[in-house]
Amino acid sequence: MRIRYLTARRSLSTAPAFVGDDTLLASLWRVASARGVVAEVRVCAAIPPGAHRDRRALARAAQPENHGSFVACGPFSCH
């Protein structure tokens, strides 16, 4: 699963980013109170467990350019 937060103009939003020592509650409040933020959720094919030697290799495998450009994904938007 991939979640991106976009502005009303479809550019990436920084509203949901953790900043410094933000708490989860502070981050959730910032997202909930931001106007025009859209969550784009893509459900993708699973990455098999144990196929990567460490978390960095797993993170690289999860990148769009290494994951078939989301060919097996379906976009869903929550407004």
Secondary structure by P-SEA (a helix, b strand, c coil): cbbbbbcccccccccccccccccaaaaaaaaaaccbbbbbbbbcccccccccccaaaaaaaaccccccccccbbbbbcc
